[in-house]
Amino acid sequence: MENEIEILLVEDNPNDAEMTLRALKKNHMANRIIHLKDGAEALDFIYGKGMFEGRCINAVPKVILLDLKMPKVDGMEVLRNLKSNELTKAIPIVILTSSKEDPDIKTCYELGVNSYIVKPVGFENFLKAISELGFYWLILNQTPK
């Protein structure tokens, strides 16, 4: 499908976003990546609102990589919204964050997150983690058609 979105990256930190995009592209893991800078943009994108008015909302990502700590609408609220909506709850969501706080981890799983990954420190470790993440969610994971 030409308009297929493989990865929706929702990350407000430009350095983390750049490293993630580089790691995915270096390993040929994503032909179609959309990077959004906050949760409000992510919700508008998914539901075809705001600056994404008219976007075909049937074109859903294979996976959403979602940061927790963001301006406007934080990742927890995006997760809560998407997992409570019949149209979007089957989209795999991976929290990719620097937060190791147990309440965040517990709450995310209670809300239906598919995976919770703490961003590794160091470029090489980060690259390896993103490569493995992309391989699993884009190649190995089976989703309903």
C-alpha positions as CSV (number, residue, x, y, z in Angstrom):
1,M,0.0,0.0,0.0
2,E,1.6,3.3,-1.1
3,N,0.3,5.4,1.8
4,E,1.1,2.8,4.4
5,I,2.6,4.3,7.6
6,E,5.0,1.9,9.1
7,I,6.0,3.9,12.2
8,L,4.5,6.9,13.9
9,L,7.3,8.4,16.1
10,V,5.9,10.8,18.7
11,E,8.9,12.4,20.4
12,D,9.5,16.0,21.5
13,N,13.3,15.7,22.0
14,P,15.0,16.5,18.7
15,N,18.1,14.6,19.6
16,D,16.2,11.4,20.5
17,A,14.0,11.7,17.4
18,E,17.0,12.1,15.2
19,M,18.8,9.1,16.7
20,T,15.7,7.0,16.4
21,L,15.1,7.9,12.8
22,R,18.8,7.3,11.9
23,A,18.8,3.9,13.6
24,L,15.6,2.8,11.7
25,K,16.8,4.1,8.4
26,K,20.3,2.6,8.8
27,N,18.8,-0.8,9.3
28,H,16.3,-0.4,6.5
29,M,13.5,-0.9,9.0
30,A,11.1,1.8,7.9
31,N,10.2,3.1,4.5
32,R,7.5,5.3,5.8
33,I,8.1,7.1,9.1
34,I,6.1,10.0,10.4
35,H,7.6,12.1,13.2
36,L,5.4,14.2,15.3
37,K,6.6,16.5,18.2
38,D,3.8,16.1,20.8
39,G,0.7,14.2,21.8
40,A,-1.7,16.7,20.4
41,E,-0.2,16.4,16.9
42,A,-0.3,12.6,17.3
43,L,-4.0,12.5,18.2
44,D,-4.8,15.0,15.3
45,F,-2.9,12.8,12.9
46,I,-4.5,9.5,14.0
47,Y,-8.0,11.0,13.9
48,G,-7.5,13.3,10.8
49,K,-8.1,16.6,12.6
50,G,-6.4,20.0,12.8
51,M,-3.6,20.2,10.3
52,F,-4.2,16.6,9.2
53,E,-7.9,17.3,8.3
54,G,-8.8,15.1,5.3
55,R,-6.1,12.5,5.9
56,C,-7.3,8.9,5.4
57,I,-7.7,7.7,8.9
58,N,-7.9,4.1,7.7
59,A,-4.1,4.3,7.0
60,V,-2.9,3.4,10.5
61,P,0.7,2.9,11.6
62,K,2.1,-0.6,12.1
63,V,3.5,0.7,15.4
64,I,3.5,3.9,17.4
65,L,6.7,4.8,19.2
66,L,5.5,7.1,22.0
67,D,7.5,9.2,24.5
68,L,5.8,9.9,27.8
69,K,7.0,13.3,28.8
70,M,5.8,15.7,26.2
71,P,4.2,19.2,26.0
72,K,0.5,19.8,25.3
73,V,-0.7,16.2,25.6
74,D,1.6,13.8,27.3
75,G,2.2,10.2,26.1
76,M,0.1,8.7,28.9
77,E,-2.9,10.6,27.7
78,V,-2.3,9.6,24.1
79,L,-2.1,6.0,25.2
80,R,-5.2,6.3,27.2
81,N,-7.1,7.9,24.3
82,L,-6.0,5.4,21.6
83,K,-6.4,2.2,23.7
84,S,-9.9,3.2,24.8
85,N,-11.1,3.9,21.2
86,E,-12.5,0.9,19.2
87,L,-11.0,2.3,16.0
88,T,-7.4,2.6,17.3
89,K,-7.0,0.2,20.2
90,A,-5.5,-2.6,18.0
91,I,-2.6,-0.3,16.9
92,P,0.6,-1.5,18.7
93,I,2.0,1.2,21.0
94,V,5.5,1.0,22.3
95,I,6.5,3.5,25.0
96,L,10.0,4.7,24.3
97,T,11.0,6.9,27.3
98,S,13.7,7.8,29.8
99,S,11.3,7.2,32.7
100,K,12.1,4.1,34.8
101,E,9.4,5.1,37.3
102,D,7.4,2.1,38.4
103,P,4.1,4.0,38.5
104,D,4.5,5.0,34.9
105,I,5.3,1.4,33.8
106,K,2.4,0.0,35.8
107,T,-0.1,2.6,34.5
108,C,1.0,2.1,30.9
109,Y,0.4,-1.6,31.0
110,E,-2.9,-1.1,32.8
111,L,-3.9,1.2,29.9
112,G,-3.0,-1.4,27.3
113,V,0.5,-0.5,26.1
114,N,2.2,-3.3,24.0
115,S,5.7,-2.7,25.2
116,Y,7.6,-0.3,27.5
117,I,11.2,0.4,26.7
118,V,13.5,2.7,28.7
119,K,15.8,4.5,26.3
120,P,19.4,3.2,26.7
121,V,22.2,5.6,27.5
122,G,24.9,5.8,24.8
123,F,24.5,6.0,21.0
124,E,25.6,2.4,20.2
125,N,23.1,0.9,22.8
126,F,20.4,3.2,21.6
127,L,21.0,2.1,18.0
128,K,20.9,-1.6,18.9
129,A,17.7,-1.2,20.9
130,I,15.9,0.7,18.1
131,S,17.1,-1.9,15.5
132,E,15.8,-4.8,17.5
133,L,12.6,-2.9,18.2
134,G,12.0,-2.2,14.5
135,F,12.8,-5.7,13.5
136,Y,10.3,-7.1,15.9
137,W,7.4,-4.7,15.3
138,L,7.8,-4.3,11.5
139,I,8.9,-7.8,10.5
140,L,8.0,-10.4,13.1
141,N,4.8,-9.1,14.7
142,Q,1.6,-10.1,13.0
143,T,-1.3,-7.7,13.0
144,P,-4.9,-8.1,11.9
145,K,-5.4,-7.0,8.2
